[in-house]
């Protein structure tokens, strides 16, 4: 038991001592992860429920995205800074984890103005 605790303490110390690239935190793109908090990009991504999760970059404009994460892992990474994940959201989609959208720049979205019609 003491040997296990000493080993665990050493692993944590090594992970903390290497801030540019840790063993558990600050992981690069493509490295295995168990949660988004571990990745530099803050996106731990998996393709399916049975696939291994890996760190991935955030979505550029036009990519599929998700604002919701299940168990701290995304099926679609959130958008890069300054972009917004636009899409239909539903209660069933939240339960089934299918509330995906498209990364869009909120400053370039053309808003449709409905003309005032007088009877």
RAKA-V989491 format. One line per field, one symbol per residue. psi: psi as a letter, one per 30 degrees, with the letter a starting at -180 (. if undefined). A space follows every 10 residues. Layout:
# RAKA-V989491
psi=???
This chain:
# RAKA-V989491
psi=eeeeeeeeee eeeeeefiff jlfflhklkf kklflfffke fhjjkkelff lkklklllkl kflklkfkkk hgkkfkllll kflkjklkkl eeeeefhgil akkljffgkk kkkkkkkk.
